[in-house]
Amino acid sequence: MVITGGAGFIGSHVVRLFVNKYPEYQIVNLDALTYAGNLENLTDVAKSPNYTFVKADITDYETISAIFAQYKPDGVIHLAAESHVDRSITDPFAFIRTNVMGTCNLLHAAKELWKEQMEGKRFYHVSTDEVYGALENDGTFFVETTKYDPHSPYSASKASSDHFVRAYHDTYGLPVVISNCSNNYGSHHFPEKLIPLAINNIKHKRPIPIYGKGENIRDWLFVEDHARAIDVIFHSGKNGDTYNIGGNNEWTNNDLIHLLCSIMDRKLGRTDGESAKLITYVTDRAGHDLRYAIDSSKLQRELGWKPSLQFEEGLEKTVDWYLANEAWVDRITSGEYQQYYEQQYSNR
């Protein structure tokens, strides 16, 4: 099995789950180790006999084709992606190359490898709820049949890749499944994202930036619950189907950050309300969608998955992990983490 983007935030949780749960699988973690890839995320499974790391860029078709020919995977779980919306606004072409062309390269390599026998194979594409656009604050939810309406270069690139996955299913009979998830949170999250950025800034008493008026609403999904959902969908999902994965946890950015400040004040022994003084409202992101909310009832009904944690409990666990792993955060923010690959693999 090939898992792309396995050194990233969500990908490392998926790799860890599959390596530990399925010793009979040979897991190939394929990652280009761009800025968001960090092999330190996987030190606990790095020496497992059923785990192999391969550094490769999914935008290079010849390399991907050769890797598929060498390892002959029966399954692909595709998580590799450029994912930060702000970066997509600054450099949309990077997102087109990785998220669109990279996905097409993987699809084509899988199609060529499996063209004589599609039975028992599976290409699983992990996507985002952002492809659906935005919701009003009216109690409605994204469902699997919601019309696509992406508003950022990131979500447009993911929407395009979703369409290519379906096209390879419809045109070539490639056995595929797609999932669209809400915002993830948990351990090993790159510190540019809202929750880990806020945790780190609160710890160091730096300003906590919130876009606009802080009224944007997101549904938050604990990353370990997401990994479990991917496991269930990969093994039991219906070919050609889409499954939405959500945490049933809608929070405005204001409420989320105030809750986080309260937790951090308690954990750090500060006066309640002290960290909230660090909140700083900044110019809103261009094209910032008001609300995302996932209806995951199909996944719960058909495959029996459900989220295990409510947000407050998951956020407590997340804060505890970051406070216990300050050295990991420091290596990320300093850039030192990017030396890990060379140190571990240069002599192999």
C-alpha positions as CSV (number, residue, x, y, z in Angstrom):
1,M,0.0,0.0,0.0
2,V,1.2,3.5,-0.8
3,I,0.2,6.4,1.4
4,T,1.1,9.8,-0.1
5,G,1.8,12.7,2.2
6,G,2.5,10.4,5.1
7,A,5.0,12.7,6.8
8,G,2.4,15.5,7.1
9,F,-0.2,16.2,9.8
10,I,-3.1,14.0,8.8
11,G,-0.9,11.6,6.8
12,S,1.3,10.7,9.7
13,H,-1.7,9.7,11.8
14,V,-2.9,7.5,9.0
15,V,0.5,5.9,8.5
16,R,0.8,5.2,12.2
17,L,-2.7,3.7,12.4
18,F,-2.1,1.4,9.4
19,V,1.4,0.3,10.4
20,N,0.3,-0.6,13.9
21,K,-3.1,-2.1,13.0
22,Y,-2.2,-4.0,9.9
23,P,1.2,-5.7,10.3
24,E,0.4,-7.8,7.2
25,Y,0.4,-4.7,5.0
26,Q,3.6,-3.3,3.6
27,I,3.1,0.5,4.0
28,V,5.1,2.7,1.7
29,N,5.1,6.3,2.9
30,L,5.6,8.5,-0.2
31,D,6.4,12.1,0.6
32,A,8.3,15.0,-1.0
33,L,9.2,16.5,2.4
34,T,8.2,20.0,1.5
35,Y,7.9,22.5,4.3
36,A,4.9,20.7,5.9
37,G,6.4,17.2,5.8
38,N,8.3,16.1,8.9
39,L,9.6,12.6,9.4
40,E,9.9,13.3,13.1
41,N,6.1,12.8,13.1
42,L,6.8,9.0,12.6
43,T,9.8,8.2,14.8
44,D,7.7,5.7,16.7
45,V,7.0,3.5,13.6
46,A,10.1,4.3,11.5
47,K,11.8,1.0,12.3
48,S,8.7,-1.2,11.9
49,P,9.3,-4.1,9.5
50,N,6.1,-3.2,7.5
51,Y,7.1,0.4,7.0
52,T,9.1,2.0,4.2
53,F,9.7,5.7,3.5
54,V,10.3,6.9,-0.1
55,K,11.1,10.5,-0.8
56,A,9.4,11.5,-4.0
57,D,7.4,14.3,-5.6
58,I,4.0,13.3,-7.0
59,T,4.4,16.0,-9.7
60,D,7.1,13.7,-11.3
61,Y,5.2,11.1,-13.2
62,E,8.2,9.0,-14.3
63,T,9.3,8.7,-10.7
64,I,5.8,7.8,-9.5
65,S,5.4,5.2,-12.2
66,A,8.7,3.6,-11.3
67,I,7.8,3.5,-7.6
68,F,4.5,1.9,-8.4
69,A,6.2,-0.7,-10.6
70,Q,8.7,-1.5,-7.8
71,Y,6.3,-1.8,-4.9
72,K,3.2,-2.9,-6.8
73,P,0.7,-1.5,-4.3
74,D,-2.9,-2.9,-4.2
75,G,-4.1,0.3,-2.6
76,V,-3.3,4.0,-2.6
77,I,-4.4,6.5,0.1
78,H,-3.7,9.9,-1.4
79,L,-3.2,12.7,1.2
80,A,-0.3,14.6,-0.4
81,A,-1.4,18.2,-1.0
82,E,-0.6,21.8,-0.7
83,S,-3.2,22.7,1.9
84,H,-2.8,26.2,3.4
85,V,-5.3,28.6,1.9
86,D,-3.2,31.7,2.6
87,R,-0.3,30.2,0.6
88,S,-2.6,29.3,-2.3
89,I,-3.6,33.0,-2.5
90,T,0.1,33.9,-2.8
91,D,1.2,31.1,-5.1
92,P,-1.8,29.4,-6.8
93,F,0.5,27.6,-9.3
94,A,2.1,25.5,-6.6
95,F,-1.4,24.2,-5.7
96,I,-2.2,23.5,-9.4
97,R,1.0,21.5,-9.8
98,T,0.7,19.4,-6.6
99,N,-3.0,19.1,-6.1
100,V,-4.1,18.7,-9.7
101,M,-1.2,17.4,-11.7
102,G,0.2,15.4,-8.8
103,T,-3.2,13.7,-8.3
104,C,-3.5,12.9,-12.1
105,N,0.0,11.4,-12.0
106,L,-1.0,9.1,-9.2
107,L,-4.3,8.2,-10.9
108,H,-2.6,7.3,-14.2
109,A,0.2,5.3,-12.5
110,A,-2.4,3.3,-10.6
111,K,-4.5,2.8,-13.8
112,E,-1.4,1.6,-15.7
113,L,-0.4,-0.8,-12.9
114,W,-3.9,-2.2,-12.3
115,K,-5.2,-2.2,-15.9
116,E,-5.1,-6.0,-16.2
117,Q,-6.8,-6.6,-12.9
118,M,-8.8,-3.9,-11.1
119,E,-10.5,-6.3,-8.7
120,G,-9.2,-5.9,-5.1
121,K,-7.5,-2.6,-5.8
122,R,-8.5,0.8,-4.4
123,F,-7.5,4.4,-5.0
124,Y,-8.6,6.6,-2.0
125,H,-8.5,10.3,-2.5
126,V,-8.7,12.5,0.6
127,S,-10.2,15.9,0.0
128,T,-11.8,18.8,1.8
129,D,-15.2,20.3,2.6
130,E,-13.9,23.6,1.1
131,V,-14.7,22.3,-2.4
132,Y,-18.4,23.0,-1.5
133,G,-17.9,26.7,-1.0
134,A,-19.6,28.4,1.9
135,L,-22.7,28.1,4.0
136,E,-24.9,30.7,5.5
137,N,-25.3,30.6,9.3
138,D,-28.7,28.9,8.8
139,G,-28.3,25.4,10.1
140,T,-27.7,23.8,6.7
141,F,-24.9,21.3,6.1
142,F,-22.7,20.1,3.3
143,V,-23.8,16.7,2.1
144,E,-22.2,14.4,-0.5
145,T,-24.4,15.8,-3.3
146,T,-23.8,19.5,-2.5
147,K,-22.8,21.4,-5.6
148,Y,-19.2,22.3,-5.8
149,D,-18.5,26.0,-5.5
150,P,-14.8,26.6,-4.5
151,H,-13.7,30.1,-3.6
152,S,-10.0,29.9,-3.1
153,P,-7.1,28.6,-5.3
154,Y,-6.7,25.9,-2.7
155,S,-10.3,24.7,-2.8
156,A,-10.4,25.1,-6.6
157,S,-7.4,22.8,-6.9
158,K,-8.9,20.2,-4.6
159,A,-12.2,20.4,-6.5
160,S,-10.4,19.8,-9.8
161,S,-8.6,16.8,-8.3
162,D,-11.9,15.4,-7.1
163,H,-13.3,15.6,-10.6
164,F,-10.3,13.8,-12.1
165,V,-10.6,11.0,-9.6
166,R,-14.3,10.5,-10.6
167,A,-13.3,10.8,-14.3
168,Y,-10.8,8.0,-13.9
169,H,-13.5,5.9,-12.3
170,D,-16.0,6.6,-15.0
171,T,-13.7,6.4,-17.9
172,Y,-11.2,3.7,-17.0
173,G,-13.1,1.8,-14.3
174,L,-10.5,2.7,-11.7
175,P,-11.8,1.6,-8.2
176,V,-11.9,4.9,-6.3
177,V,-13.4,6.4,-3.2
178,I,-13.3,10.1,-2.1
179,S,-13.8,11.6,1.3
180,N,-14.3,15.3,2.1
181,C,-13.4,16.3,5.6
182,S,-13.9,19.3,7.9
183,N,-11.1,21.2,9.7
184,N,-8.7,18.8,11.5
185,Y,-7.0,19.5,14.8
186,G,-4.7,17.4,17.0
187,S,-1.1,16.6,17.6
188,H,1.7,17.1,15.0
189,H,-0.1,20.0,13.2
190,F,2.2,22.4,11.4
191,P,2.3,25.6,13.5
192,E,1.1,27.9,10.7
193,K,-2.5,26.7,11.2
194,L,-4.9,28.4,13.6
195,I,-4.9,26.1,16.7
196,P,-1.2,25.3,16.9
197,L,-0.3,28.9,16.0
198,A,-2.5,30.2,18.8
199,I,-1.1,27.6,21.3
200,N,2.5,28.6,20.5
201,N,1.7,32.3,20.6
202,I,-0.2,32.1,23.9
203,K,2.8,30.2,25.4
204,H,5.2,32.9,24.4
205,K,2.7,35.8,25.1
206,R,2.6,36.9,21.4
207,P,-0.4,38.3,19.6
208,I,-3.0,35.8,18.5
209,P,-4.2,36.9,15.0
210,I,-7.9,36.3,14.1
211,Y,-9.2,37.2,10.7
212,G,-11.8,39.9,10.3
213,K,-14.3,40.0,13.2
214,G,-13.7,36.3,14.2
215,E,-17.2,35.3,13.1
216,N,-16.2,32.6,10.7
217,I,-17.5,29.2,11.6
218,R,-15.8,25.8,11.1
219,D,-16.6,22.3,12.0
220,W,-13.6,20.7,13.8
221,L,-12.6,17.1,13.5
222,F,-10.1,15.4,15.8
223,V,-7.3,14.0,13.5
224,E,-7.3,10.6,15.1
225,D,-11.0,10.3,14.4
226,H,-10.3,11.3,10.8
227,A,-7.7,8.5,10.6
228,R,-10.2,6.0,11.8
229,A,-12.7,7.2,9.3
230,I,-10.1,6.8,6.5
231,D,-9.5,3.2,7.7
232,V,-13.2,2.4,7.6
233,I,-13.8,4.0,4.2
234,F,-10.7,2.4,2.6
235,H,-11.8,-1.1,3.7
236,S,-15.6,-0.8,3.5
237,G,-16.5,2.1,1.2
238,K,-18.3,1.6,-2.0
239,N,-16.4,2.1,-5.2
240,G,-17.2,5.4,-6.9
241,D,-18.7,6.9,-3.7
242,T,-18.0,10.0,-1.7
243,Y,-18.1,10.2,2.1
244,N,-18.2,13.3,4.2
245,I,-16.3,13.3,7.5
246,G,-17.1,15.8,10.1
247,G,-16.7,16.2,13.8
248,N,-20.2,17.7,14.6
249,N,-18.3,20.6,16.3
250,E,-19.1,24.0,14.9
251,W,-17.3,26.9,16.5
252,T,-16.7,30.5,15.6
253,N,-13.1,31.5,15.5
254,N,-13.8,33.9,18.4
255,D,-15.3,31.2,20.6
256,L,-12.6,28.7,19.7
257,I,-9.8,31.0,20.6
258,H,-11.4,32.2,23.8
259,L,-11.8,28.5,24.9
260,L,-8.2,27.8,23.9
261,C,-7.1,30.9,25.9
262,S,-9.0,29.6,29.0
263,I,-7.5,26.2,28.7
264,M,-4.0,27.6,28.3
265,D,-4.4,29.9,31.2
266,R,-5.3,27.0,33.4
267,K,-2.5,24.8,32.1
268,L,0.1,27.5,32.4
269,G,-1.0,28.7,35.8
270,R,-2.1,32.1,34.5
271,T,-5.0,34.3,35.6
272,D,-8.2,33.4,33.7
273,G,-8.6,35.9,30.9
274,E,-4.9,36.8,30.7
275,S,-4.2,35.1,27.4
276,A,-7.4,36.5,25.8
277,K,-5.8,39.9,26.0
278,L,-3.4,38.7,23.3
279,I,-6.2,38.4,20.7
280,T,-5.6,40.7,17.8
281,Y,-8.0,41.1,14.9
282,V,-6.3,41.4,11.5
283,T,-7.4,42.2,7.9
284,D,-9.7,39.4,6.7
285,R,-8.5,36.8,4.2
286,A,-9.5,37.4,0.6
287,G,-12.6,35.3,-0.2
288,H,-12.9,34.1,3.3
289,D,-15.9,31.7,3.5
290,L,-18.3,32.4,6.4
291,R,-19.2,28.8,7.5
292,Y,-18.4,25.2,6.8
293,A,-20.4,22.4,8.4
294,I,-20.4,18.7,7.4
295,D,-23.2,16.2,7.6
296,S,-21.4,12.9,8.1
297,S,-24.6,10.9,8.6
298,K,-24.0,8.8,5.4
299,L,-20.6,7.6,6.8
300,Q,-22.2,6.9,10.2
301,R,-25.2,5.1,8.8
302,E,-23.5,3.0,6.1
303,L,-20.1,2.3,7.6
304,G,-20.7,2.7,11.4
305,W,-18.1,5.4,12.1
306,K,-18.7,8.3,14.5
307,P,-16.5,10.8,16.1
308,S,-15.1,9.7,19.5
309,L,-14.5,13.2,21.1
310,Q,-16.3,16.4,21.6
311,F,-14.2,19.5,20.8
312,E,-13.5,20.5,24.4
313,E,-12.0,17.1,25.2
314,G,-10.0,17.0,22.0
315,L,-8.7,20.5,22.5
316,E,-7.5,19.6,26.0
317,K,-5.6,16.6,24.6
318,T,-4.2,18.8,21.8
319,V,-2.9,21.4,24.2
320,D,-1.4,18.8,26.4
321,W,0.5,17.3,23.5
322,Y,1.9,20.7,22.4
323,L,3.0,21.6,25.9
324,A,4.7,18.2,26.3
325,N,6.4,18.5,23.0
326,E,7.9,22.0,23.0
327,A,11.1,20.7,21.4
328,W,9.1,19.5,18.4
329,V,7.5,22.9,18.0
330,D,10.8,24.7,18.4
331,R,12.4,22.5,15.7
332,I,9.5,23.4,13.3
333,T,9.6,27.1,14.0
334,S,13.4,27.2,13.7
335,G,13.5,25.1,10.5
336,E,15.8,22.5,12.2
337,Y,13.2,19.8,11.5
338,Q,14.1,19.8,7.8
339,Q,17.5,18.4,8.6
340,Y,16.0,15.2,10.1
341,Y,15.7,13.4,6.7
342,E,19.3,14.0,5.8
343,Q,20.5,12.9,9.3
344,Q,18.5,9.7,9.2
345,Y,18.7,8.6,5.6
346,S,21.9,10.1,4.1
347,N,24.0,6.9,4.9
348,R,21.4,4.4,3.6
